[in-house]
Amino acid sequence: MAHSIDLNADMGEGFGAWTMGDDAALLDIVTSANIACGLHAGDWDVMAATMQQAVANSVGIGAHPGFPDLYGFGRRRMELPKASLQNLVRYQLGAAQAMASSAGGRVRHLKLHGALANMAAEDFDMAHACYTAALDVDPTITIMVLAGTAQHKAARELGCATACEIFADRAYNDDATLVDRSLPGAVIHDPIHAGQRVVDMVKAGAIITENGVKIPTRIDTICLHGDTPTAVTLAAEVKRALLESGIGLATLKGRPVQ
């Protein structure tokens, strides 16, 4: 194998009697899980069950904090004072740590969700505030960032353990941000297309945008969303394509970005 990479998926996003995605199937494929912390999705029972499954599958656990917006699934933008934003991150990370510990695991990384992540990808100060809050709780935690964005820059300045992420199932703008979900082609549903584009990006060491622009970046982990109809098929194809191309899989190991 030329080198190894992490595969991550957002999960634990059901709530009460409602389920979202096939977490059990994804946990047989991925090496890291970003688990909702109860505000944009998830609840205490969903968190506990997902943490237990992740530990049983030797999958690395990550906290996936978002805006307090169950109805909008955390995808609606909110404006919060800096201090409140930081408390929001600390609150959710603390919940994730408690549930992981009770399941015999630990929270290894943190990844922002939805609108919170998109805003932090555009706003250095916001990203810096969120990550500082997480590091207040656990100075050793790995911060998973959208490669090439303000998130990436904030983590670099903080000098913290970092994992640079690309998306298998989302299209990119030329500034390394994600194409808005309301636009055609923003979400990629074809497993074969997703698998090939991931291999191309990993081999190129770059994000490849919809316009064919290559944005050089370190790539440590690949995200597979769990809430789309083809999620499991797409995840399995991405894994197959990577392995067939000589790219191994390994649980996330964060390191500072230069």
N, C-alpha and C positions, 0 to 999 in steps of 0.2 A: 504494500500500500504506500502511495506517495506521501500522504499525510492523513490525519483524522480530523473530523469535524463533528460538532454536536447538532442533533436535531431536537428542536423544542416545539411544544404545542401549548396553546392556551386551553385550559380545561377547568373542571369544577364549576362550570357556569350555569348549572341548573339552579332551581330555587323551589323549595318545598316539593309539590307534586309535579313540577314541570322539569323535564330533562332537556339538556342541550348538548348535542354531539354524543359520540360513542367513545367515552373516555377509556373504557376497558380495552377496546381495540387499539386505540392510539398508544396506550401505555405498553403495548407489545411491540411498537415500532420506534417510538422516540427515545431519546436518552435524557431529556430534561422536560419537566412539566411546569408551566406557569399557572399557578392555581389561584382562582379568584378569591378575594378576601371578604366577600359578603356585602359590598356596597354597590358595585355595578352588577354583580351577579353572585351566586353562591350563597349558602347559609352555613351554619355551624355543622349540620349533619352532612351536607354535600362536601364541605371542606374536609371533615374527618374521614369520610369514605374515600375521597380522592387521594388524600395523604396516605392512607393505609395501602391503597392499591399501588401508589408510586413506590413506597418502601418495599412492598412485596416484589415489585418488578425491578428493583435496583435502579430506579429512575431518579435523577437529581430533582430536588424540589425547589421551586422558586415562588416568591410572593408576587402576585399580579394585581397591584392596587389600581383602582380607577376612581372616577368621580362618583358621588353618592346619587346614582341615577338608575335605579332598577328598571323603570319604565322605558328609558331610552337606551338601556344596555351600555351605559357609560360612553355613548358615542355622541352626546350633545355637549357642546362646549360650555364651561362654567368659568366665572371669574371669582377667585377667592383671594383674600389678603395673603401675603407670603406666610405669615405665622400659622394661619389656619390651614393652608396648603401643606405645610410641613407636618403639622399635627395629623392631617389626613393620611399622609404616607406612613408616619410612625404608628398610628393606630392600626392600620391594616397589616403592616409588617409584624407588629406584635401579635396580632391574632394568628397570623400564619405560623409564626414561631411556636406559639403554644400548641396549635393543632399538630404541627409536624413533630414536636417533641413527644406528644402523647401517643403518636403513631410509631415512635421509635426512629424517627428521622430528624433532619434538621433543614432549615432554609439555607440554601447555598447561594441563591441569587435573587435579584429583584428586577422586574420588568414592568414598566408602566403600561397601562391599558388604554385603548380607545382614544377618546378626545384628549385625555390627559397626556397620553404619549404623543399625539400629533401636535399639540400645543408646545410641548417641551422640545419637540424636534425642530420647531421654528424659533423658539425663544430660549436663548442661552441662560438667562437669569432664572427662568422658571425651572429648567432642567437642573441647574446648579442647586437651587433651593430644594427640589425633590430629593436629589442624590445626597446632599448634605444631611437631610433629615434621616434618610435610611442609614447613612454611615454613623450618625449619632447613636442609633440603636445597635448596629453591628459594624464596627470599623473594618471587619474582614470580609463583608459580603461582596459578592461580585455583582456589579451593575451591568445589566444587559442593555445595550444602546442600539438605536437605529443607526447603522453605519453611515458615516458621511454627513450627519446632521448636527444641529446644535447640541443634541444629547451627547454625541460623540465628543464634541469640543469640551463640554462641561466635565465629562468624566476624565478627559485628558488633563484638564487643569487641576482636578482634584487628586490625580495620581493614584486613584483607587484601582482595585482589581476590576477589570472590564472585559466584557464579551461583546464583540461587534457582530450585529445580526443583520442578515438579509432575509427577504421573504420569498418563499417558493410560489405563493399564490396571489401576490399583489403586484400590480404594475407600478413603475417608477417614473416620476418626473425628472427633469434634467438637473434639479438641485438635490437629488437623492431623497426627497420626500415621496410619500406614497400618493398615487393618483386618487383623488376623491372618490369614495365608494359610489357616489351618485352618478358618476360618469361611466359610459360604456367601456367594457374591457378592464375596469379597475380591479376586479377580482377574477383570477384565473381558475377555471374549473376543469380544464383538460389535463389529466394526469401526465400524459406523454409530453405535452408542451412544458408543463411545470418541471418535470424531471430533467429535460434537456437544458432548459434555461438555467437551472441551478448548477448543473455540471459546468456549463459555459462560464458562469460567473465565478465559481470557485477556481476553475483552472485559469481564468483571466486575472484573478485577484482584484475584481472590480464589479461594481454594480453596473448592470447594462439596462439603460432606460428604454422606454417605448420608442424613442427616436434613434436608438442605437448608440447613444453616447455612453462611453465607458468612464466610470468614476472610480479610480483606484482606491482600494480600501482593504484593510485587514478583514478577513471573514472568519469568525470563530463558530458561528451557530446559524442554523437555518430554521425559520419559523414556518410551521404548518398550522393553519387555523383549524380548529376542531368543530366550528359551527356552520360549515358549508356542506351541501348534500354529498359532494364527492370527497370529503375530507379524508376518510380512511383509505380509499383507493388512491387518492393523490399522494398521501403520505407514504404508502407502500411503494408506489412507483418512484418517488423521489429517492427513497432509500435504495431501491434496486439500481437506479441509474447511477447513484454515487458509488455504490460498491462495485458495479460493473466497470466503472471508469477508474478504479484503483484508489478511490477515496474512502478511507475507513471511517467508522463512527466511534465516538468516545464521549463520555459525559463531560460537561462543561468544566473547563479549567481557566478561570479568569486571570488576566495579567494586565498591568498598566499599559495604556496606549502611548506611543511616542508622538 
